[in-house]
Amino acid sequence: MKLFDPKTGKMNANSEGYQQLITTLTDVNSEVSKQKFYEIPFADYVPTIIGKGAFKKSILNYKTFKTGEGFEAGLMNNGANRQGLAQTSVAVEGQTQVVHAYAKGIEWDIFELEEAMQANELFSLIEAKEESRKEEWDLGLQKSAFLGITGGFGLLNQPAATLDNVTIPKFISEMDATEFNVLTSAIYEAYRANSFRTAKPKLFAIPEKDFNGLGQYPNPAQPFKTKLQLLQELFEGLTGDKSFQILPCSYGDKANFDGVNNRYCLSSHSPRSVKFDIPLNYTATSAGTLDGFTWANAAYGQFSDVALLREREVLYFGNTAG
């Protein structure tokens, strides 16, 4: 059994796995140190629908648009001869989400189990393999929700959304009091104008590298409220929504985004505007064997690309700071 080397990112060919040299002066730790990954609850950022449309290849979303001559066309002249009524109708457009199918197996044999059990009675080889596969599923969904996979798009890189490279020209955490004041006077209006004043934001996702510096005060000589507190009060006050969220997003850091640009996102956070579907959640089968020596099981699931249904209700901001 080879072990993963986190320093090189490769399997360590010289590792003996659970076959280690133990002397009378060796204490065997009953706890196993596991590799850690960056995890983020993506449902807090993009509305996620689970369990709808299992085993389908795609999801069709209908969008409607009002057509007609407007309100004034419906006004009537009661003194005139009877006339035909003005008509209101709707146009319908379909938008398809691709659904991806996932399946992976794990297997083990009698020798692997016995060797692992003798090395450390508290170490479960089967459990470790299952946790590794489930971790892979979770991280795959996470990446798909924010950046998309296999040519799809996530919350942060929808080509139909508007990108504003002016309003946040540098890290918010690096702005002085004057620059911060300019930002706070412009950012909410930028969203309202982009949405034709039909929507209000509910979520502001900030690259984590910038977010982590928002604990400072705009004017150190007047340490009353941090930049994060002021931004929170700004959006709560202007939207009238006390549940407004400002969240850090590592996928918005340029190192994780495209290597050049930081990505900020103001969103209405409504499933009618933007959504991520998991038609079939992670499901593991029971283990089976054909020869009584090797056992195997499989896990499978389905997930979609992120669908942006109302393009004007997601607004991106960008800069190349850091």
C-alpha positions in Angstrom: 0.0 0.0 0.0 1.6 3.3 -1.1 0.9 6.5 0.8 0.1 9.9 -0.7 2.9 12.5 -0.1 1.3 16.0 0.4 4.6 17.7 -0.3 5.1 16.3 -3.8 1.4 15.6 -4.6 2.3 12.1 -5.7 2.1 8.6 -4.2 5.3 7.8 -2.2 6.8 4.8 -3.8 9.2 4.2 -0.9 6.4 4.1 1.7 5.6 0.8 3.4 2.0 1.9 4.2 0.7 0.0 7.2 3.8 -2.3 7.1 6.1 -0.2 9.3 9.1 -1.2 11.4 8.0 -1.4 15.1 10.3 -2.1 18.0 9.7 -2.5 21.8 10.1 1.3 22.1 7.5 2.1 19.5 4.0 3.2 20.5 1.3 2.7 17.9 -1.0 5.7 17.7 -4.6 4.5 17.5 -5.7 7.6 15.5 -5.0 7.9 11.8 -4.0 11.3 10.3 -6.1 12.0 7.2 -5.3 14.3 4.3 -7.3 17.5 4.5 -8.9 19.5 1.6 -10.4 22.9 1.3 -14.1 22.5 1.8 -16.9 25.1 1.3 -20.6 24.7 1.7 -21.6 25.6 -1.9 -25.3 25.6 -1.2 -24.7 28.8 0.9 -23.5 30.4 -2.4 -25.7 28.9 -5.1 -29.3 27.6 -4.5 -29.0 23.8 -4.7 -31.9 21.4 -5.6 -31.4 17.8 -4.6 -33.4 14.7 -5.7 -35.4 16.1 -8.6 -35.1 14.5 -12.1 -33.0 11.4 -11.2 -31.7 9.3 -14.1 -32.5 12.0 -16.6 -29.8 13.3 -19.1 -30.8 16.9 -18.9 -33.0 19.4 -17.1 -35.2 21.8 -19.1 -35.9 25.1 -17.5 -38.6 27.4 -19.0 -38.2 31.2 -19.0 -41.2 33.4 -19.8 -41.2 37.0 -21.1 -44.2 39.3 -21.1 -45.3 40.7 -24.5 -47.9 43.3 -25.3 -48.3 47.0 -25.7 -48.0 47.9 -22.0 -50.5 49.1 -19.3 -51.7 52.2 -21.1 -53.0 50.1 -24.0 -55.5 48.6 -21.6 -57.2 51.9 -20.8 -60.8 52.1 -22.1 -62.9 54.9 -23.5 -66.4 54.2 -22.1 -67.9 57.0 -24.3 -66.7 55.4 -27.6 -68.1 52.5 -29.5 -67.3 49.0 -28.2 -63.8 48.1 -29.2 -61.6 45.0 -29.0 -59.6 44.5 -25.9 -55.8 45.0 -26.0 -54.0 41.7 -25.4 -51.2 40.6 -23.1 -49.3 37.4 -23.8 -46.0 35.8 -23.0 -43.1 34.3 -25.0 -41.5 31.1 -23.7 -37.9 30.1 -24.0 -36.3 26.9 -22.8 -32.8 26.6 -21.2 -31.2 23.2 -20.8 -28.9 22.1 -18.0 -26.6 19.2 -18.8 -26.7 16.4 -16.2 -23.5 14.5 -15.5 -23.4 10.9 -14.3 -20.7 9.8 -11.9 -19.8 6.3 -10.8 -16.7 4.8 -9.1 -15.8 1.5 -7.5 -13.6 0.4 -4.7 -12.4 -3.1 -3.9 -10.4 -5.0 -1.3 -9.2 -8.6 -0.7 -8.6 -10.8 2.3 -4.8 -10.0 2.4 -5.4 -6.3 2.5 -8.0 -6.6 5.3 -5.9 -8.9 7.4 -2.7 -6.8 7.1 -4.5 -3.6 7.9 -6.2 -5.2 10.9 -2.9 -6.6 12.3 -1.1 -3.3 11.8 -3.7 -1.3 13.8 -7.0 -2.7 15.0 -8.7 0.7 14.9 -7.8 1.3 11.3 -10.6 0.3 8.9 -9.3 -0.1 5.3 -12.8 -0.3 3.9 -13.9 2.8 5.8 -10.8 4.7 4.6 -11.5 3.8 0.9 -15.1 4.8 1.2 -14.3 8.1 2.9 -11.7 8.8 0.1 -14.3 8.2 -2.6 -17.0 10.3 -0.8 -14.4 13.1 -0.4 -13.8 13.0 -4.1 -17.5 13.3 -4.8 -17.9 16.2 -2.5 -14.9 18.1 -3.9 -16.1 17.4 -7.4 -19.5 18.9 -6.7 -17.8 21.9 -5.0 -15.7 22.7 -8.1 -18.7 22.2 -10.4 -20.8 24.6 -8.3 -18.3 27.4 -8.5 -16.3 26.9 -11.7 -18.0 24.1 -13.7 -16.3 21.0 -15.1 -15.9 19.4 -18.6 -16.8 22.7 -20.4 -19.7 23.7 -18.1 -19.9 26.8 -16.0 -20.4 27.4 -12.3 -21.5 30.3 -10.2 -18.4 32.4 -10.8 -17.8 32.2 -14.5 -21.2 32.4 -16.3 -20.5 33.9 -19.8 -24.0 35.6 -19.8 -23.4 37.5 -16.6 -22.0 41.1 -16.6 -18.5 41.7 -15.5 -17.6 45.1 -13.9 -13.8 45.8 -13.7 -14.2 49.3 -12.5 -16.1 49.4 -9.2 -13.6 47.3 -7.2 -10.2 48.2 -8.8 -8.1 46.7 -5.9 -8.6 44.6 -2.8 -11.3 46.1 -0.5 -9.0 45.3 2.4 -6.3 47.6 0.9 -8.5 50.6 0.2 -8.0 53.7 2.2 -10.9 55.6 3.7 -11.6 57.7 0.6 -11.4 54.7 -1.8 -13.6 52.6 0.6 -16.2 55.4 0.6 -16.2 55.6 -3.2 -16.8 51.8 -3.3 -19.7 51.9 -0.8 -21.4 54.7 -2.7 -21.2 52.8 -6.0 -21.5 49.0 -5.5 -25.2 48.7 -4.7 -26.2 51.1 -7.5 -24.1 49.0 -9.9 -26.2 46.0 -9.1 -29.5 47.8 -9.2 -28.7 49.3 -12.6 -27.5 46.0 -14.0 -30.8 44.3 -13.0 -32.8 47.2 -14.4 -33.9 47.8 -10.8 -36.0 44.6 -10.8 -33.9 42.7 -8.1 -31.9 43.2 -5.0 -28.8 41.2 -4.0 -28.9 38.8 -1.1 -25.3 37.5 -1.3 -21.8 39.1 -1.8 -19.1 36.5 -2.4 -15.6 38.0 -1.9 -12.3 36.3 -2.7 -11.0 34.8 0.6 -7.6 36.5 0.4 -9.4 39.9 0.4 -12.2 38.9 2.8 -9.7 37.8 5.5 -8.3 41.4 5.6 -11.7 43.1 6.2 -11.3 43.1 9.9 -9.4 46.3 9.7 -10.8 49.8 10.1 -11.1 52.2 7.2 -9.6 54.9 9.3 -7.2 53.5 12.0 -7.5 56.8 13.9 -11.2 56.1 14.4 -11.5 52.4 15.2 -15.2 52.2 15.5 -16.3 49.6 12.9 -14.4 47.3 10.6 -14.8 47.3 6.9 -16.7 44.0 7.1 -19.1 45.5 9.6 -19.7 48.6 7.4 -20.3 46.5 4.3 -22.7 44.3 6.1 -24.7 47.3 7.5 -24.6 48.9 4.0 -26.2 46.0 2.2 -28.7 45.3 5.0 -29.8 48.9 5.1 -30.1 49.4 1.3 -31.8 46.0 0.6 -33.9 46.0 3.8 -32.8 42.4 4.2 -31.3 41.4 7.6 -30.4 38.0 6.2 -28.0 39.5 3.6 -24.7 37.5 3.6 -21.1 38.4 2.9 -19.1 35.3 2.5 -15.5 34.4 1.6 -14.9 32.3 -1.5 -11.5 30.7 -2.1 -12.6 29.9 -5.7 -12.7 33.7 -6.3 -9.0 34.1 -5.5 -7.1 34.5 -8.7 -4.8 31.6 -7.9 -7.9 29.3 -7.9 -9.9 31.2 -10.6 -7.9 31.7 -13.7 -4.5 32.7 -12.4 -4.9 36.4 -13.3 -8.2 37.8 -12.1 -10.0 37.9 -8.7 -13.7 37.3 -9.0 -16.4 38.9 -6.7 -20.0 38.0 -7.1 -23.2 39.9 -6.1 -26.2 37.6 -6.5 -29.9 37.5 -5.8 -29.4 33.9 -4.5 -32.7 32.8 -5.8 -33.4 29.4 -7.5 -35.4 31.3 -10.1 -32.3 33.2 -11.1 -29.4 30.8 -10.6 -29.4 27.1 -9.4 -27.3 24.0 -9.1 -29.0 20.6 -9.3 -28.1 17.2 -7.8 -30.8 15.0 -9.3 -29.3 11.9 -7.7 -27.3 12.2 -4.5 -24.3 10.1 -3.7 -25.4 6.4 -3.3 -23.2 3.4 -2.4 -24.1 -0.1 -3.3 -23.7 -3.1 -1.0 -20.4 -5.0 -1.3 -20.3 -8.2 -3.1 -17.9 -10.9 -4.1 -17.7 -13.5 -6.9 -14.8 -15.6 -5.6 -14.9 -15.1 -1.8 -11.5 -13.5 -2.0 -12.0 -10.1 -3.5 -14.9 -7.8 -2.5 -16.1 -4.7 -4.4 -18.8 -2.1 -4.3 -19.7 1.0 -6.4 -21.1 4.5 -5.7 -22.9 6.7 -8.1 -24.8 10.0 -8.4 -25.8 12.8 -10.8 -25.2 16.5 -10.8 -25.7 19.4 -13.3 -24.0 22.5 -14.5 -25.1 25.7 -12.8 -27.9 27.3 -14.7 -28.1 31.1 -14.9 -31.8 31.8 -15.6 -31.9 35.6 -15.0 -28.6 36.9 -16.2 -29.0 40.4 -14.8 -29.4 39.1 -11.2 -25.8 38.0 -11.0 -23.1 40.7 -11.3 -19.4 40.1 -11.3 -16.6 42.4 -10.2 -12.9 41.8 -11.0 -9.4 43.1 -10.4 -5.9 41.6 -10.6 -4.7 42.6 -7.0 -2.6 40.3 -4.9 
